[in-house]
Amino acid sequence: MNKHLHRRKFIRNSVAAGVGMSLLNSPARLFAAEKKEKVRVGLIGVGARGLNHLDLCLRRSDVDVVAIADPDTEFTLPQARKMIATHYGAKRKVAEYTKGPHDYKNLLKRGDIDAVVIATPWEWHTIMAVDAMRAGVTPAVEVCGAADIQECWELVNTSESTGIPLFGMENVNYRRDVLAVLNMVRQGLFGEIVHLQGGYQHDLREVKFNDGKQLYGGGVEFGDKGISEAKWRTNHSVHRNADLYPTHGLGPVSNMININRGNRLLSLTSVATKSRGLHKYIMDHPKGGPNHPNAKVEFKLGDIVSTLIKTNNGETIMLSHDTNLPRPYSLNFRVQGTNGLWMDDFDSIHIEGKTKPHTWEKTGDPKETDSYMGKYDHPLWKKYANDASGAGHGGMDWFVINSFIESIKRGTDYQMDVYDLATWYAITPLSEQSILEGGAVQYIPDFTRGRWINRKPNFALDGEY
């Protein structure tokens, strides 16, 4: 029996014997992992997002891409095969699991995979992550929002009972300006933090609708007649009124006030506007109009969803979800303390005693050493900017994959773990319930079961992982 299979058998036997419960008292030992020189990776989902992860994994000399799973053999698989052939050549084969949506389970049974990257439609994230952990494979899971709170607890409980860690793939945590502002917060530039904002403000109308042939735009089809994200993502806008995508805004500001590591989220209240944007898009589109069947669809998602969160240490966080109306892209960041504040839009900063009263100044460029962004540029970006050059989302995606792989190689704790992902995911069902109840307060579960009091911050503390 090889070493990997022996470890899986040990995990199953330990859990069956009740050892899993004793591990709950020692989180450090719970997620301890052996160090590796090379990580064997499988990818579940190689659509538009998964192909990006596949490319980054293929480029690494410390990663072996062993297998991929995706039922779409018409669009995604040919692109994945071409990418693999470009990097590995004709002699190197990567196993494929394409026989329906559940064939990924056979990938997990292989016994020669250390980790999987899950980049599938939202409703599959928890199912696949749980299956991976039960198979003894550590999952990196793309971001979204949970269907319900039970889903969040299932992630936590499975990770704790199996001893398999989970990595949350929030790439905005590594955005260059966000990490520079995290540096500013930790060095006290803003004084004591009292309020933060973040959100997902992104015109997604050409993501939610297409012509069934091209990925983005060109028509007003979705569901069975759409392709890519329009095939599945738009249905969430039809059936749910909630902050559907909270992690891009919440993840970065959580690090700035040490959520789940000395602080925690306590409660939230959410409200939503009326829903008009998606219907108007269908009515105004040349391929839509009042006679198109989708003009009769009633979209439940409010055009703008606002969520106010209270933390244990007294800060407030305002999240916004705004994806149905024409607008420029913005994650709406704001970090405000007793000495001043930073705002994402227009790269604005104001520091008492340094900035002219009642005025803004620009944060500047990281390459300008005398600017705020230059002075506080994070050590990770100073060290790895060249490596990240050309990677997706301005280099952020490289840092996500690098953090995941390096943590496995070194046997260290993930900087975005199962407790973080569960907390971020929980905002969606809780905001949905709050809106349904007219903005009623919803209490946010403590997924760490009290461990947040003694857990120490570990995200991007220096230039290493």
C-alpha positions, 0 to 999 in steps of 0.5 A: 500500500502506497503512502497516500492510500495508507494515510487515507485509511488511517483517517477513515479508521481514526474518525470511525474510532472517535479520534476526530472528536478529540482532534477538535480540541487541538486545531494546530494538530488537526490540520497538520500536514506532511511537507511535499516537494511537488504537489499532485493536483486535479482540477474539477471544472475547467470552464472559463475560471477553471482554465485560468487555474489550470494554466497557472498550475501547468506553469509551475515546476512544483505542480503535477496536473494529474487529472481534470473533470468536466462534463462539457466535452464540446467547449471546455475540454478542447481548450483544456486539452490544448493548454495541457498539450502546450505545456506538457507536450504530446507524451504527457497524458492527463486523465479526463473524467467527463462522463456526467456531472458526478464523474469527478468522484472517480477522480477523487478515488485515484489515490495519486492526487494531493489536492483539487481545485474546484471551480464549478457552478456555485451549487456544486462547491460544498458537495465537491469539497466535502467529497474531496475531504472525505476522500483524503484530498485537500480542496481549494474552493472558488468563492460564492455564497452558500445556499443555506447555513447548514452548507457552511457547517457541513464544510467545517464539520467535514474538515474537522472530522477528517483532518483535511484542511480547506483553502478558500480562493478569494483572490481580491485578498491579494490585490496589490492596493488591498495588501498595501492598505492592509500594511497601512492598517497594521502600521497604524496609519488610519489609527483605530479602525471603526468602519469598513466597506466592500462589495461586488459592484460589477455590471454582469448583464453580459455575463448573465445573458448571451446568445448561446454561442459566445461567452458574454453578451450577444443575446438575452438567453440564459439557462438551457439556451445559454452557455458558460455562466449564463447557463447557471448563474442567472438562475440565482438572480431569478430565484434569490434576493440576497447578497449573492457574491459577498466574498470579494468585499468581505474577505479583504476587510476581514483581514484588516480587523482580524475576523476569526483571529481575535475578532468575529462577525456578530450580526447583520441586517440587509435590504434590497431595492426593487428589481428592474435592471435585468428586465430592462436589459432584455426589453432594450436588447436588439435580440430581446424585446417585449415578445421575447419569452425571457421578457416575462421572467420575474427576477427576484434579485434586487438591483442593489443589496446593502448589508450592514454587519456588526463585529465583536470588537465594535467595527461595522462593515457595509457590503454592497451587491450591485450587478444588474445595472449599467456601472463601472466596476468597483469593489467599493472599498473603504477603510476608516479609522480615527486618523483618516480613511482610504477609498477604493474609488478614485484611489483616494486617501485622507490622513489627519495631519498629513492631508489638507483638511477636508480634501482628498489626495491620491494614493499614487502608484506602487512604483512611486516610492514617495507615494502611499502605495509605494511606501506601503507596498506589501512585501509579497508584491515587492518579492513576487511582482514579476512572477505574478505578471500576466496572471489573471485579475492583475496578478491576484490569481497567481498569489492565490494558487501560490499560497495554496501550493506553498502551504501544502509544500511546507505543511503550514496552515492556510491563510484562508481556511475553512472557517473563513470560507464558511463565514464568508459564504454564510452572508448570502443565506443570512442576507436572504433571510434578513431581506425576507423579514424586512431587514430583521437582524440575523445572527452570524454563527461562530464557525470556529466554536470559540477558537477565534478568541485565541487564533492569531492573525496569519494572513500576509504577515511578511513576504512569505507564506 
